[in-house]
Amino acid sequence: MRIGILGAGGMADALGTQWARAGHEVMISGRDAAVSASRAASMTAQADGAVVRAGGWAEAAEFGEVVMVAVRQAGLAGVLQAAGAALRGKPVIDVANAEGPFDPTRPIATMIRDLTGGHVVKAFNLCHVDVWRMTPPVFDGRPLAVPLCGDDPAALAAVRTLVTDLGCTPVDGGGLARATLLEATAAFMIGLWFGGADAQAVLPPISHSGVA
Ligand SMILES: NC(=O)c1ccc[n+]([C@@H]2O[C@H](COP(=O)([O-])OP(=O)(O)OC[C@H]3O[C@@H](n4cnc5c(N)ncnc54)[C@H](OP(=O)(O)O)[C@@H]3O)[C@@H](O)[C@H]2O)c1
């Protein structure tokens, strides 16, 4: 599929390179055309023969059949405005985490939906960018599971494909109203990691989850 990426930073690089390798057409975009072009060239060099393009915000939004929003929270509203109406009705992947204290009254995913009219799917926000560079992300023999929250079946199906292309397992996380739980989970887990705790160790295996 054609994937437009709003952003030319770490997440654009990590996920965009993987998807280009998997045979998708990828266009990244950023504030500085020269920086985006240079990032696209380095992605192309690692993409097993695929060419990664660079363009402006609106160009990448138009290009994508699926569009991933991967800009810092401070720039989100401005970038989505610059992307224009092209996101209306399209699958839009939201990878964002809150910067600064987490505010449950200001969910990022629904803000993106309201600003774009896109079919937003929240995903990929729980792991550090370097995990998304792994080929594949497998830990102790288990492929990484990636929860998705979204309302539109076609958008969810497209993102499930992109998760599978990374060698990961998609997990149904419920509707977009639950995306704020993913944002809260990221804030909580990142706090544990930065405090030196093994966040993965706080959850028991399913055999001990109380589910019959
Ligand atoms: N890094 C991670 O480990 C990680 C993991 C999960 C989720 N995320 C989320 O992924 C998103 C992107 O993170 P990233 O690591 O890719 O960040 P990044 O490497 O800093 O790149 C972010 C992109 O946003 C642009 N940007 C930054 N501030 C902007 C502003 N005020 N206006 C317009 N554009 C702006 C940057 O442009 P310039 O290059 O011009 O600065 C760059 O293209 C964030 O929402 C973050 O919470 C990150």
Ligand as a Chemical Component Dictionary entry (heavy atoms), coordinates in Angstrom:
data_LIG
# 
_chem_comp.id                   LIG 
_chem_comp.type                 NON-POLYMER 
_chem_comp.pdbx_formal_charge   0 
_chem_comp.three_letter_code    LIG 
# 
loop_
_chem_comp_atom.comp_id 
_chem_comp_atom.atom_id 
_chem_comp_atom.alt_atom_id 
_chem_comp_atom.type_symbol 
_chem_comp_atom.charge 
_chem_comp_atom.model_Cartn_x 
_chem_comp_atom.model_Cartn_y 
_chem_comp_atom.model_Cartn_z 
_chem_comp_atom.pdbx_ordinal 
LIG N1  N1  N 0  10.907 7.899  20.001 1  
LIG C1  C1  C 0  10.218 6.898  20.551 2  
LIG O1  O1  O 0  10.825 5.991  21.185 3  
LIG C2  C2  C 0  8.722  6.848  20.418 4  
LIG C3  C3  C 0  8.064  5.666  20.760 5  
LIG C4  C4  C 0  6.676  5.595  20.646 6  
LIG C5  C5  C 0  5.972  6.717  20.204 7  
LIG N2  N2  N 1  6.638  7.853  19.896 8  
LIG C6  C6  C 0  5.855  9.017  19.428 9  
LIG O2  O2  O 0  6.117  9.179  18.048 10 
LIG C7  C7  C 0  6.001  10.553 17.684 11 
LIG C8  C8  C 0  7.255  10.938 16.908 12 
LIG O3  O3  O 0  8.363  10.681 17.731 13 
LIG P1  P1  P 0  9.833  10.586 17.113 14 
LIG O4  O4  O 0  10.650 9.818  18.091 15 
LIG O5  O5  O -1 9.797  10.159 15.712 16 
LIG O6  O6  O 0  10.266 12.125 17.218 17 
LIG P2  P2  P 0  11.422 12.896 16.451 18 
LIG O7  O7  O 0  12.510 11.957 16.074 19 
LIG O8  O8  O 0  11.751 14.067 17.301 20 
LIG O9  O9  O 0  10.717 13.386 15.097 21 
LIG C9  C9  C 0  9.487  14.013 15.154 22 
LIG C10 C10 C 0  9.117  14.702 13.866 23 
LIG O10 O10 O 0  8.266  15.758 14.289 24 
LIG C11 C11 C 0  8.781  17.000 13.793 25 
LIG N3  N3  N 0  8.512  18.052 14.761 26 
LIG C12 C12 C 0  8.971  18.187 16.009 27 
LIG N4  N4  N 0  8.475  19.314 16.582 28 
LIG C13 C13 C 0  7.671  19.860 15.647 29 
LIG C14 C14 C 0  6.884  21.033 15.625 30 
LIG N5  N5  N 0  6.789  21.836 16.682 31 
LIG N6  N6  N 0  6.196  21.301 14.488 32 
LIG C15 C15 C 0  6.275  20.489 13.427 33 
LIG N7  N7  N 0  7.012  19.356 13.406 34 
LIG C16 C16 C 0  7.701  19.062 14.503 35 
LIG C17 C17 C 0  10.259 16.756 13.652 36 
LIG O11 O11 O 0  10.788 17.700 12.767 37 
LIG P3  P3  P 0  12.317 18.183 12.909 38 
LIG O12 O12 O 0  13.131 17.030 12.418 39 
LIG O13 O13 O 0  12.341 19.369 12.044 40 
LIG O14 O14 O 0  12.551 18.483 14.363 41 
LIG C18 C18 C 0  10.257 15.341 13.095 42 
LIG O15 O15 O 0  9.933  15.338 11.731 43 
LIG C19 C19 C 0  5.814  11.329 18.985 44 
LIG O16 O16 O 0  4.451  11.614 19.142 45 
LIG C20 C20 C 0  6.234  10.331 20.070 46 
LIG O17 O17 O 0  5.504  10.522 21.274 47 
LIG C21 C21 C 0  7.999  7.957  19.969 48 
# 
loop_
_chem_comp_bond.comp_id 
_chem_comp_bond.atom_id_1 
_chem_comp_bond.atom_id_2 
_chem_comp_bond.value_order 
_chem_comp_bond.pdbx_ordinal 
LIG N1  C1  SING 1  
LIG C1  O1  DOUB 2  
LIG C1  C2  SING 3  
LIG C2  C3  SING 4  
LIG C2  C21 DOUB 5  
LIG C3  C4  DOUB 6  
LIG C4  C5  SING 7  
LIG C5  N2  DOUB 8  
LIG N2  C6  SING 9  
LIG N2  C21 SING 10 
LIG C6  O2  SING 11 
LIG C6  C20 SING 12 
LIG O2  C7  SING 13 
LIG C7  C8  SING 14 
LIG C7  C19 SING 15 
LIG C8  O3  SING 16 
LIG O3  P1  SING 17 
LIG P1  O4  DOUB 18 
LIG P1  O5  SING 19 
LIG P1  O6  SING 20 
LIG O6  P2  SING 21 
LIG P2  O7  DOUB 22 
LIG P2  O8  SING 23 
LIG P2  O9  SING 24 
LIG O9  C9  SING 25 
LIG C9  C10 SING 26 
LIG C10 O10 SING 27 
LIG C10 C18 SING 28 
LIG O10 C11 SING 29 
LIG C11 N3  SING 30 
LIG C11 C17 SING 31 
LIG N3  C12 SING 32 
LIG N3  C16 SING 33 
LIG C12 N4  DOUB 34 
LIG N4  C13 SING 35 
LIG C13 C14 SING 36 
LIG C13 C16 DOUB 37 
LIG C14 N5  SING 38 
LIG C14 N6  DOUB 39 
LIG N6  C15 SING 40 
LIG C15 N7  DOUB 41 
LIG N7  C16 SING 42 
LIG C17 O11 SING 43 
LIG C17 C18 SING 44 
LIG O11 P3  SING 45 
LIG P3  O12 DOUB 46 
LIG P3  O13 SING 47 
LIG P3  O14 SING 48 
LIG C18 O15 SING 49 
LIG C19 O16 SING 50 
LIG C19 C20 SING 51 
LIG C20 O17 SING 52 
# 
